[in-house]
Amino acid sequence: MKKLLSLLLCAIPLMTASCGYKMGGLVNGSMQGLKTFDVAMFENHTVYPYAAVQMTSALADVMQSDGTFRMAAPSASDFCISGKVKSVRNRSLMTNPDDSYISSEIAVEVYVDYVVTNRKTGEVVKSGEARGEWGYFNTSGNAQSARETALSYAVRLAAQEVLNQLTLP
């Protein structure tokens, strides 16, 4: 009897652990009824060769990680997200105190336009723009690598903003 009681006490929390919880966020009005998605390759309107590839990959990743929508093949998805990376800008955040022409900290800003198209009807469900920004220090090390890493983070933040616009009311 004692074993049965201890087994029951251990089993109750395991059985009720997922009650009331759902993976993913809310879906705003324009996205009601749409459950599966695919991401078309974004266009690149910048001088950074991999900006569109990074944006496409980051958007697919953040949408899958969120859990609100499921990724599907283009032929089986409810909606498609496409867009373009409009620009990537570098902005000085802090200058060198010894020489005001040298930036010691630089921000990389990414600007993206996106369009959500219903696959079944062909109508544009939602469109908008998103922005991501990440900074890096322009030190005597490898500034090119730091810039590429900052671009990767900025793109990820822009992808997260796209997701927020699709899921938040």
GIGIGI-V745550 format. One record per residue. N is the residue number from 0. RES is the residue in one small letter. SS is DSSP state (H for helix, E for strand, C for the rest). PSI is psi in degrees with one decimal (* if undefined). Layout:
<<N/RES/SS/PSI> <N/RES/SS/PSI>>
This chain:
<<0/m/C/-40.7> <1/k/H/-38.5> <2/k/H/-40.8> <3/l/H/-40.6> <4/l/H/-43.6> <5/s/H/-35.5> <6/l/H/-41.8> <7/l/H/-41.3> <8/l/H/-33.0> <9/c/H/-32.8> <10/a/H/-32.4> <11/i/H/-49.7> <12/p/H/-34.4> <13/l/H/-36.6> <14/m/H/-29.4> <15/t/H/4.4> <16/a/C/-32.7> <17/s/C/8.7> <18/c/C/124.9> <19/g/C/-0.3> <20/y/C/143.1> <21/k/C/135.8> <22/m/C/134.8> <23/g/C/170.6> <24/g/C/-167.6> <25/l/C/164.9> <26/v/C/125.9> <27/n/C/170.8> <28/g/H/-43.6> <29/s/H/-18.0> <30/m/H/6.3> <31/q/C/136.2> <32/g/C/-8.3> <33/l/C/123.0> <34/k/C/-30.3> <35/t/E/150.4> <36/f/E/164.1> <37/d/E/156.1> <38/v/E/118.6> <39/a/C/153.3> <40/m/C/126.5> <41/f/C/151.1> <42/e/E/151.1> <43/n/E/115.0> <44/h/C/30.6> <45/t/C/175.3> <46/v/C/-0.5> <47/y/C/112.3> <48/p/C/-30.8> <49/y/C/12.3> <50/a/H/-42.5> <51/a/H/-38.7> <52/v/H/-43.7> <53/q/H/-41.2> <54/m/H/-45.4> <55/t/H/-46.7> <56/s/H/-43.9> <57/a/H/-40.3> <58/l/H/-44.1> <59/a/H/-40.3> <60/d/H/-48.2> <61/v/H/-33.4> <62/m/H/-37.3> <63/q/H/-40.5> <64/s/H/-34.3> <65/d/H/-41.2> <66/g/C/-3.3> <67/t/C/-42.0> <68/f/C/155.5> <69/r/E/141.4> <70/m/E/140.2> <71/a/C/167.4> <72/a/C/151.2> <73/p/C/-37.5> <74/s/C/-19.3> <75/a/C/0.0> <76/s/C/153.2> <77/d/C/-35.6> <78/f/E/158.7> <79/c/E/138.6> <80/i/E/126.0> <81/s/E/171.3> <82/g/E/-163.7> <83/k/E/146.4> <84/v/E/106.6> <85/k/E/-47.8> <86/s/E/155.2> <87/v/E/120.6> <88/r/E/146.0> <89/n/E/135.0> <90/r/E/133.7> <91/s/E/127.2> <92/l/E/-32.7> <93/m/E/136.4> <94/t/E/161.3> <95/n/E/129.2> <96/p/C/-24.5> <97/d/C/-24.7> <98/d/E/107.3> <99/s/E/-7.0> <100/y/E/-9.3> <101/i/E/122.7> <102/s/E/129.4> <103/s/E/-22.8> <104/e/E/131.3> <105/i/E/138.8> <106/a/E/139.4> <107/v/E/120.7> <108/e/E/131.7> <109/v/E/130.5> <110/y/E/128.7> <111/v/E/139.3> <112/d/E/142.7> <113/y/E/157.0> <114/v/E/131.8> <115/v/E/121.2> <116/t/E/130.3> <117/n/E/123.0> <118/r/C/-32.9> <119/k/C/-39.6> <120/t/C/-21.2> <121/g/C/-1.5> <122/e/C/149.9> <123/v/E/117.9> <124/v/E/-41.4> <125/k/E/148.5> <126/s/E/159.0> <127/g/E/-168.4> <128/e/E/155.9> <129/a/E/159.5> <130/r/E/142.5> <131/g/E/146.8> <132/e/E/138.9> <133/w/E/143.1> <134/g/E/161.4> <135/y/E/158.6> <136/f/E/130.7> <137/n/C/75.8> <138/t/C/-174.1> <139/s/C/-4.7> <140/g/C/-150.2> <141/n/C/93.2> <142/a/H/-33.6> <143/q/H/-45.0> <144/s/H/-40.7> <145/a/H/-38.8> <146/r/H/-42.9> <147/e/H/-39.0> <148/t/H/-42.2> <149/a/H/-39.3> <150/l/H/-41.6> <151/s/H/-44.0> <152/y/H/-40.8> <153/a/H/-40.5> <154/v/H/-41.5> <155/r/H/-41.0> <156/l/H/-36.3> <157/a/H/-41.0> <158/a/H/-40.5> <159/q/H/-37.0> <160/e/H/-38.6> <161/v/H/-48.0> <162/l/H/-43.9> <163/n/H/-39.2> <164/q/H/-26.3> <165/l/H/-27.4> <166/t/H/-29.9> <167/l/C/143.2> <168/p/C/*>>
